[in-house]
Amino acid sequence: MSKLKLFGLTSALVLTGVMVWAETADPFADIVETRHGLMMQMAADVGKMGAMVKGDAPYDAAVAEKAAANVAAIASVISLDQFPAGSEAGKSADSSAKADLWATPDDFLAKLGDLNTAAEALKTAAATNPDSLKTGITALGKACGACHSAYRASQG
């Protein structure tokens, strides 16, 4: 086989592979990764405060206040933008969003509003004292849980 034919055949195979990959690539992979990152950061900050509430770490108002501010900042940017239609579990790799989210977007947005309200209240509670922090974390947990139970597929 001539070098030119070999080059042409190799090029055709590579292009075919790229086209097949492009057709099967998850168009929502980046946005799902972004929303996972947002949730993981929020979980890390809640974990710091949770350790204080449980007595696993000493209460530190400055650390709690910073963690609560992070949670509120993250909560403020979560929107339907991070949950485009088609990015649900079973259609998008690594997604655990239930399709119900797009069937009831007003409820989802209301739950996000509750999350933001709880996160804002947590900012003040976190810097006040351990009892206030516990109350704030409990309210935040309820807001997170309401959304996750309705719109997040089980992880197991």
C-alpha positions as CSV (number, residue, x, y, z in Angstrom):
1,M,0.0,0.0,0.0
2,S,1.4,3.4,-0.9
3,K,2.1,6.0,1.8
4,L,-0.6,8.2,0.4
5,K,-3.2,5.6,0.5
6,L,-2.1,4.6,4.1
7,F,-2.3,8.2,5.1
8,G,-5.8,8.6,3.6
9,L,-7.0,5.5,5.2
10,T,-5.6,6.5,8.6
11,S,-7.1,9.9,8.3
12,A,-10.5,8.5,7.4
13,L,-10.4,6.2,10.4
14,V,-9.4,9.0,12.8
15,L,-12.2,11.3,11.4
16,T,-14.7,8.5,11.7
17,G,-13.6,7.9,15.3
18,V,-13.9,11.6,16.1
19,M,-17.4,11.8,14.6
20,V,-18.6,8.7,16.5
21,W,-17.1,10.2,19.7
22,A,-18.8,13.5,19.0
23,E,-22.2,11.8,18.5
24,T,-21.9,9.8,21.7
25,A,-20.2,12.4,23.9
26,D,-22.4,13.7,26.7
27,P,-23.3,17.4,25.9
28,F,-24.1,18.0,29.6
29,A,-20.9,16.5,31.1
30,D,-19.4,19.9,31.9
31,I,-22.6,21.4,33.5
32,V,-23.1,18.2,35.5
33,E,-19.5,18.4,36.7
34,T,-20.0,22.1,37.6
35,R,-23.2,21.4,39.7
36,H,-21.4,18.5,41.4
37,G,-18.6,20.9,42.2
38,L,-21.0,23.5,43.7
39,M,-22.7,20.8,45.8
40,M,-19.3,19.3,46.9
41,Q,-18.1,22.7,48.0
42,M,-21.3,23.4,49.9
43,A,-21.0,20.0,51.5
44,A,-17.4,20.7,52.6
45,D,-18.5,24.0,54.3
46,V,-21.5,22.4,55.9
47,G,-19.2,19.7,57.1
48,K,-17.0,22.2,59.0
49,M,-20.0,23.6,60.7
50,G,-21.6,20.2,61.3
51,A,-18.4,19.1,63.1
52,M,-18.7,22.1,65.4
53,V,-22.4,21.3,66.1
54,K,-21.6,17.6,66.9
55,G,-18.7,18.6,69.1
56,D,-16.2,16.9,66.8
57,A,-14.5,20.3,66.4
58,P,-14.4,23.3,68.7
59,Y,-16.8,26.1,67.9
60,D,-15.0,28.9,66.0
61,A,-17.2,31.8,65.1
62,A,-14.8,33.0,62.3
63,V,-14.6,29.6,60.6
64,A,-18.4,29.1,61.0
65,E,-19.1,32.5,59.6
66,K,-16.8,32.0,56.6
67,A,-18.3,28.6,55.9
68,A,-21.8,29.9,56.1
69,A,-20.9,32.8,53.8
70,N,-19.6,30.3,51.3
71,V,-22.8,28.2,51.5
72,A,-24.9,31.3,51.0
73,A,-22.8,32.4,48.0
74,I,-23.1,29.0,46.4
75,A,-26.8,28.8,47.1
76,S,-27.3,32.2,45.4
77,V,-25.9,30.9,42.1
78,I,-27.8,27.6,41.9
79,S,-30.5,27.9,39.3
80,L,-32.1,26.1,36.4
81,D,-28.9,27.1,34.5
82,Q,-27.1,24.3,36.2
83,F,-29.9,21.9,35.4
84,P,-30.6,22.1,31.7
85,A,-33.3,19.7,30.3
86,G,-31.7,16.5,29.2
87,S,-29.1,16.4,32.0
88,E,-31.1,14.0,34.2
89,A,-30.0,10.6,35.5
90,G,-30.0,8.0,32.8
91,K,-29.5,10.5,30.0
92,S,-26.4,12.3,31.3
93,A,-23.4,10.5,32.8
94,D,-22.9,11.1,36.5
95,S,-26.2,12.9,36.8
96,S,-28.5,12.1,39.7
97,A,-31.2,14.7,38.9
98,K,-34.7,13.2,38.5
99,A,-36.7,14.1,35.5
100,D,-39.4,15.4,37.9
101,L,-37.3,18.6,38.2
102,W,-38.2,19.7,34.7
103,A,-41.9,18.6,35.1
104,T,-42.3,20.9,38.1
105,P,-39.8,23.7,37.6
106,D,-41.8,26.2,39.8
107,D,-41.5,23.8,42.8
108,F,-37.8,23.4,42.1
109,L,-37.3,27.1,42.1
110,A,-39.4,27.5,45.3
111,K,-37.1,24.9,47.0
112,L,-34.1,26.9,45.8
113,G,-35.7,30.0,47.4
114,D,-36.1,28.1,50.6
115,L,-32.4,27.1,50.4
116,N,-31.4,30.7,49.9
117,T,-33.5,31.9,52.8
118,A,-32.0,29.2,55.1
119,A,-28.4,29.9,53.8
120,E,-28.8,33.6,54.5
121,A,-30.1,33.0,58.0
122,L,-27.2,30.6,58.6
123,K,-24.7,33.4,58.0
124,T,-26.0,35.3,61.1
125,A,-26.5,32.2,63.1
126,A,-23.1,30.8,62.4
127,A,-21.3,33.7,64.0
128,T,-23.5,34.0,67.0
129,N,-23.0,30.9,69.1
130,P,-23.1,27.1,68.9
131,D,-26.8,26.8,69.6
132,S,-27.6,29.3,66.9
133,L,-25.3,27.5,64.5
134,K,-27.1,24.2,65.3
135,T,-30.5,25.8,64.6
136,G,-29.2,27.3,61.3
137,I,-27.7,24.0,60.2
138,T,-30.9,22.2,60.9
139,A,-32.9,24.6,58.8
140,L,-30.4,24.4,56.0
141,G,-30.5,20.6,56.2
142,K,-34.3,20.7,55.9
143,A,-34.1,22.9,52.8
144,C,-31.4,20.7,51.2
145,G,-33.3,17.5,52.1
146,A,-36.6,18.8,50.6
147,C,-35.0,19.4,47.2
148,H,-32.9,16.2,47.3
149,S,-35.8,14.0,48.2
150,A,-37.9,15.5,45.4
151,Y,-35.3,15.9,42.7
152,R,-32.2,13.7,43.4
153,A,-32.1,10.1,42.4
154,S,-30.7,7.7,45.0
155,Q,-26.9,7.4,45.0
156,G,-26.8,3.7,45.7
